[in-house]
Amino acid sequence: MIYLKAFLFIFVDLAVKYLIAWPLTPLVVLFAKSDGNLPNWLYWFGTPDNTLDGDGGWKSESRPYRQENTPYQRYINRCHWLWRNSAYGFGEQVLGIKYSYGDALGSEGDLRVSNGPMGLSGLVKRYLYRGNTLIAFQWYYVRRYKTFPNKCIRINFGWKLWGFRDPKYPVANFVFSPSPFMHFIE
C-alpha cells in the first residue's frame, strides 16, 4: 500500500512544484524577511532547514552568483534556491511522514552511495517500520557516467530517511527527484 501511496504522491508533488511553486517563486522571494526566511504563511514554499540563501554546498557549487554584490544578485540566488527545492515545506507538512522514537529503520545496499564528495555509484534502499508495518521507504540510486566521469544520474524516490532520528525534524519529506545530469565528485 505504501508503494501505491508514493506513486500517487509523485503526481501531487509534481503538480504543486511545477504548476504552483515554480511560477510563484519570483513573487514569493519578495516576501523574505531580513534573516532570509519566509513568513509562516509561506511555509510550504520554503526550506525549513535553511534560509533562502541556501546551504553551504549549494552556495559554493551551484548558485548563479557566488558573490552577492547587489540586491538583484541575492534575489536571483534565492529564486534559484527555491526552484531547486520547490515546495519543500509542502513535501514535509502535507506529503511527509512523521516518525517517532519507536520506529525502526532498515536498509539494503551501501549507505555510502552518493554523488559526492566521495561519490559512490549504487543503489541504497531504506525502509521505515512502525511495528511490523512499513510506513515509508527511500530508494536512492546514483550511477556515474563512463563517458562523462564528472556527471551522474541520481534518482531519489520515497521519503528522505537519511535524517532519521533528527530530533529537530521528526518528519521525513516526500521526494521524487530524477536528476540525469548531477555533478559527481570523487
Sequence and secondary structure as in RCSB ss.txt:
>XXXX:A:sequence
MIYLKAFLFIFVDLAVKYLIAWPLTPLVVLFAKSDGNLPNWLYWFGTPDNTLDGDGGWKSESRPYRQENTPYQRY
INRCHWLWRNSAYGFGEQVLGIKYSYGDALGSEGDLRVSNGPMGLSGLVKRYLYRGNTLIAFQWYYVRRYKTFPN
KCIRINFGWKLWGFRDPKYPVANFVFSPSPFMHFIE
>XXXX:A:secstr
 HHHHHHHHHHHHHHIIIIIIHHHHHHHGGG  TTS   GGGGGGS TTS TT  HHHHHHT S SS  SHHHHH
HHHHHHHHHTTTHHHHHHTT EE  TT EEEEES TT BSSSS B EEEEEEEEETTEEEEEEEEEEEE SSSTT
EEEEEEEEE  TTTT TT  EE EEEEEEEEEE   
